[in-house]
Amino acid sequence: MHACAVRFELFIPDCHSLKQKRSAVRPIVEGARRRYKVASAEVGHLDSWQRADIGVSTVAATESHVRDVLAEVERFVWSFPEVQVLSARRSWLEEEED
């Protein structure tokens, strides 16, 4: 089993309220869930207007499949012109031996 999470730090320059921010972030979070069958949520900067952190995670039988899925998700997040991706950090889950 292979599991990985990626945290995207986003900047939304044209956002001037939490409502505007949610309308920019929601299509990313829900679109990633729907298109790539991953877990995704807004996980940081919840009270900031122009900043957001989005977490996405997936589990698969092979490491290559996890890498392929997360590469597609990264391209998807970068495709939104209204947000700037400041960083994307991956964290792999280490499997414990019995």
C-alpha positions as CSV (number, residue, x, y, z in Angstrom):
1,M,0.0,0.0,0.0
2,H,1.3,3.5,-0.9
3,A,-0.2,6.7,0.4
4,C,0.7,10.3,-0.2
5,A,-0.7,13.7,0.6
6,V,0.1,17.0,-1.1
7,R,-0.5,20.4,0.4
8,F,-1.0,23.3,-2.0
9,E,-0.4,26.8,-0.7
10,L,-2.5,29.2,-2.8
11,F,-2.7,33.0,-3.2
12,I,-5.9,34.5,-4.6
13,P,-5.0,38.1,-5.5
14,D,-8.5,39.3,-6.6
15,C,-10.3,38.1,-3.5
16,H,-11.7,40.6,-1.0
17,S,-13.9,38.5,1.2
18,L,-14.2,35.0,2.6
19,K,-17.2,34.4,0.3
20,Q,-15.1,35.3,-2.8
21,K,-12.3,33.0,-1.5
22,R,-14.7,30.1,-1.0
23,S,-16.1,30.5,-4.5
24,A,-12.5,30.3,-5.9
25,V,-11.4,27.4,-3.7
26,R,-14.6,25.2,-3.9
27,P,-14.2,24.3,-7.6
28,I,-10.7,23.1,-7.0
29,V,-11.5,21.0,-4.0
30,E,-14.7,19.5,-5.4
31,G,-13.2,19.1,-8.9
32,A,-10.2,17.2,-7.6
33,R,-12.6,14.8,-5.7
34,R,-14.8,14.2,-8.6
35,R,-12.2,13.9,-11.4
36,Y,-9.5,12.0,-9.6
37,K,-11.3,10.2,-6.8
38,V,-9.0,11.7,-4.1
39,A,-9.7,13.1,-0.7
40,S,-9.4,16.9,-0.7
41,A,-10.2,19.7,1.6
42,E,-9.3,23.3,2.5
43,V,-6.9,22.8,5.4
44,G,-5.3,26.1,6.2
45,H,-5.6,29.9,6.2
46,L,-9.4,29.4,6.8
47,D,-9.9,33.0,8.0
48,S,-7.6,34.7,5.4
49,W,-9.2,36.3,2.4
50,Q,-6.4,35.9,-0.1
51,R,-4.7,32.7,1.1
52,A,-5.7,29.1,1.2
53,D,-4.1,25.7,1.8
54,I,-5.7,22.7,0.1
55,G,-4.8,19.2,1.1
56,V,-5.2,16.2,-1.3
57,S,-4.4,12.6,-0.6
58,T,-4.6,9.3,-2.3
59,V,-3.9,5.6,-1.7
60,A,-3.0,3.0,-4.3
61,A,-1.4,-0.4,-4.6
62,T,1.6,1.0,-6.5
63,E,3.8,4.0,-5.9
64,S,3.7,4.8,-9.6
65,H,-0.1,5.0,-9.6
66,V,0.0,7.4,-6.6
67,R,2.6,9.6,-8.4
68,D,0.5,9.6,-11.6
69,V,-2.7,10.6,-9.8
70,L,-1.0,13.4,-7.9
71,A,0.7,14.7,-11.0
72,E,-2.7,15.0,-12.6
73,V,-4.1,16.7,-9.6
74,E,-1.2,19.2,-9.6
75,R,-1.8,20.1,-13.2
76,F,-5.5,20.5,-12.4
77,V,-4.8,22.9,-9.5
78,W,-2.3,24.9,-11.7
79,S,-5.0,25.2,-14.4
80,F,-7.0,27.8,-12.4
81,P,-5.9,31.2,-13.6
82,E,-7.5,33.0,-10.6
83,V,-5.2,31.4,-8.1
84,Q,-1.4,31.4,-7.8
85,V,0.2,28.2,-6.4
86,L,2.9,29.3,-4.0
87,S,4.0,25.8,-3.1
88,A,3.1,22.1,-3.4
89,R,4.6,19.8,-0.8
90,R,4.2,16.0,-0.9
91,S,4.3,13.9,2.2
92,W,4.5,10.1,1.9
93,L,3.1,7.8,4.5
94,E,5.7,5.3,5.8
95,E,4.2,1.8,6.2
96,E,5.2,0.1,9.5
97,E,6.5,-3.4,9.5
98,D,4.5,-5.9,11.7
